[in-house]
Amino acid sequence: MSIDTATGEEAPAELSSERVKGIFSSIATKYERFNALSSFGAYRLWLAGMMRQAAIGPDDDVIDIAGGTGDVTFACARAKAPRHIQCTDLVPEMLAVARAHYADGAAGAVPVDFETVDAQDIPYPDASYDALTMAYGIRNMPERERALAEMFRVLRPGGTFTCLEFSTPPNRLWRGLYHFYLRHLIPFWGGLVTGDREGFVYLSRSIKAFPDQEAFAAMLRDAGFVDVAWKNYTGGIAAVHTARKPE
Ligand SMILES: C[S@@+](CC[C@H](N)C(=O)[O-])C[C@H]1O[C@@H](n2cnc3c(N)ncnc32)[C@H](O)[C@@H]1O
């Protein structure tokens, strides 16, 4: 099934794919500045948490899905020093920024390759990677079951999955405040920093429409993953889900 990622309602996949390509190709060079400002720097803490949760070793081949401007790829290179990272994303303009950071030495000695890849149709053979990372990617994908099936397929048996995504604060008061921030302040910040207010109306709506922690965990189990667990950050504004492909 494909959905409109802004509402969660059934809709043709092209609707969300074209919108997401439009948004990220136009904000690519301003994306990092917006992240830092809108989350008051919290995204750095969440990324560090993601790296603590990620079971990635020095001999691992890693694939970063929806790698964007390379934040997760470079954090992984620094924290885990794996054998190789394949940094992939749907939008070439985002990867162009990542490539520039790589040229400036952001990955240290870890070799990284970059390729434009739709996670819903990954062009790599089965069982190619030991570990998969993805931050803020799956929420933007209209065919989520298909994307998770593809991620499961390219992992080797025993391979690990680590996903950072916006989620749902369990506390009602905190959730109310957060949803107010999402609805009223995110479009304001986004418009100010990037000039693309509509892109940030989309961001807010897609966060609210995304399954909560338990529902996303169930999707992972349905895709075949085992040992599914999650850890909340900032009261559940963000969550890191971890899982493993069975041996
Ligand atoms: C919010 S950014 C996250 C980038 C990066 N992971 C980070 O943590 O900064 C979302 C990224 O998902 C990418 N994306 C959206 N749909 C995708 C798809 N179907 N396949 C691969 N990447 C996708 C977008 O191009 C964008 O770069």
Ligand as a Chemical Component Dictionary entry (heavy atoms), coordinates in Angstrom:
data_LIG
# 
_chem_comp.id                   LIG 
_chem_comp.type                 NON-POLYMER 
_chem_comp.pdbx_formal_charge   0 
_chem_comp.three_letter_code    LIG 
# 
loop_
_chem_comp_atom.comp_id 
_chem_comp_atom.atom_id 
_chem_comp_atom.alt_atom_id 
_chem_comp_atom.type_symbol 
_chem_comp_atom.charge 
_chem_comp_atom.model_Cartn_x 
_chem_comp_atom.model_Cartn_y 
_chem_comp_atom.model_Cartn_z 
_chem_comp_atom.pdbx_ordinal 
LIG C1  C1  C 0  15.245 14.736 7.006  1  
LIG S1  S1  S 1  16.410 14.172 5.826  2  
LIG C2  C2  C 0  17.507 13.176 6.805  3  
LIG C3  C3  C 0  18.900 13.144 6.286  4  
LIG C4  C4  C 0  19.941 12.497 7.203  5  
LIG N1  N1  N 0  19.647 11.102 7.440  6  
LIG C5  C5  C 0  20.091 13.246 8.515  7  
LIG O1  O1  O 0  19.975 12.612 9.564  8  
LIG O2  O2  O -1 20.330 14.441 8.484  9  
LIG C6  C6  C 0  15.450 12.991 4.965  10 
LIG C7  C7  C 0  16.139 12.419 3.763  11 
LIG O3  O3  O 0  15.367 11.317 3.285  12 
LIG C8  C8  C 0  15.561 11.263 1.900  13 
LIG N2  N2  N 0  14.538 10.407 1.327  14 
LIG C9  C9  C 0  13.215 10.645 1.246  15 
LIG N3  N3  N 0  12.596 9.635  0.622  16 
LIG C10 C10 C 0  13.548 8.720  0.316  17 
LIG C11 C11 C 0  13.526 7.465  -0.346 18 
LIG N4  N4  N 0  12.400 6.950  -0.841 19 
LIG N5  N5  N 0  14.694 6.789  -0.489 20 
LIG C12 C12 C 0  15.848 7.316  -0.015 21 
LIG N6  N6  N 0  15.927 8.507  0.594  22 
LIG C13 C13 C 0  14.793 9.205  0.765  23 
LIG C14 C14 C 0  15.485 12.719 1.497  24 
LIG O4  O4  O 0  16.016 12.953 0.233  25 
LIG C15 C15 C 0  16.273 13.383 2.625  26 
LIG O5  O5  O 0  17.624 13.540 2.270  27 
# 
loop_
_chem_comp_bond.comp_id 
_chem_comp_bond.atom_id_1 
_chem_comp_bond.atom_id_2 
_chem_comp_bond.value_order 
_chem_comp_bond.pdbx_ordinal 
LIG C1  S1  SING 1  
LIG S1  C2  SING 2  
LIG S1  C6  SING 3  
LIG C2  C3  SING 4  
LIG C3  C4  SING 5  
LIG C4  N1  SING 6  
LIG C4  C5  SING 7  
LIG C5  O1  DOUB 8  
LIG C5  O2  SING 9  
LIG C6  C7  SING 10 
LIG C7  O3  SING 11 
LIG C7  C15 SING 12 
LIG O3  C8  SING 13 
LIG C8  N2  SING 14 
LIG C8  C14 SING 15 
LIG N2  C9  SING 16 
LIG N2  C13 SING 17 
LIG C9  N3  DOUB 18 
LIG N3  C10 SING 19 
LIG C10 C11 SING 20 
LIG C10 C13 DOUB 21 
LIG C11 N4  SING 22 
LIG C11 N5  DOUB 23 
LIG N5  C12 SING 24 
LIG C12 N6  DOUB 25 
LIG N6  C13 SING 26 
LIG C14 O4  SING 27 
LIG C14 C15 SING 28 
LIG C15 O5  SING 29 
# 
